[in-house]
Amino acid sequence: MMIELKVKKYGNSLGVILPKEAAAKLNVLEGDALYLTDGVNGGLRITAEDPNFSAQMQAAESIIKRYRNTLRELAK
C-alpha cells in the first residue's frame, strides 16, 4: 500500500492529513499519538505503537518477578 500525503503549513509547523484508509490501517482516532522512528536507508517510519513500550514492559516484568511475594501480599 502506498498513499501520497501532501505537506501543508500550519502556523510555524508543517503537517500532513491522514486519509481515512491510512488512519484505519494504523487503527488511530483523533487525539491518538503517532511516532516517527528511524527506518531503513535513512528514512522514517510512522507507527501508532510506542517504540519504548517493549522496554517498559521488560522492566515491569523484572520488577514483578523480583517482588512477586510482596505484590501478592499487597493484593490481599
C-alpha positions in Angstrom: 0.0 0.0 0.0 1.3 3.4 -0.9 -0.5 6.6 -0.1 0.7 10.0 -1.1 0.4 12.7 1.6 0.6 16.4 0.9 2.6 18.6 3.3 0.9 21.7 4.4 1.9 24.7 6.5 0.1 25.0 9.9 1.4 28.1 11.7 5.1 27.8 12.0 5.0 24.0 11.5 4.4 21.6 8.7 1.8 18.8 8.8 0.1 16.1 6.9 -3.5 14.9 6.9 -4.0 11.1 7.1 -6.6 9.8 4.7 -9.3 7.6 6.2 -7.6 4.5 4.7 -4.3 5.3 6.4 -6.0 6.1 9.7 -7.9 2.8 9.5 -4.7 0.8 8.7 -2.9 2.5 11.7 -6.0 2.0 13.8 -5.9 5.5 15.1 -8.5 8.1 16.1 -8.4 11.8 16.7 -6.2 12.6 19.6 -4.1 9.4 19.4 -0.3 9.6 19.3 1.8 8.6 16.3 5.5 8.0 16.4 8.2 8.6 13.8 11.1 6.2 14.2 14.2 5.7 12.1 13.5 3.5 9.1 15.8 1.7 6.6 18.2 3.6 4.3 17.9 6.8 6.4 14.1 7.1 6.0 11.4 7.5 8.6 8.7 5.1 9.7 5.4 6.2 11.2 3.7 3.9 13.7 1.0 4.0 16.3 3.0 1.7 18.6 5.1 3.4 21.3 8.7 2.4 20.5 9.6 2.4 24.2 6.7 0.1 25.2 8.6 -3.2 25.0 11.5 -1.8 27.1 9.0 -0.6 29.7 7.2 -4.0 29.8 10.5 -5.8 30.3 11.3 -3.5 33.2 7.9 -4.1 34.7 8.2 -7.9 34.3 11.6 -7.8 36.0 10.1 -5.9 39.0 7.1 -8.2 39.1 9.4 -11.2 39.3 11.6 -9.7 41.9 8.8 -8.5 44.2 6.3 -11.3 43.5 5.6 -12.2 47.1 5.3 -8.6 48.2 2.9 -7.8 45.4 0.9 -10.9 46.3 0.6 -9.7 49.9 -0.4 -6.2 48.8 -3.1 -7.6 46.6 -4.9 -9.2 49.6 
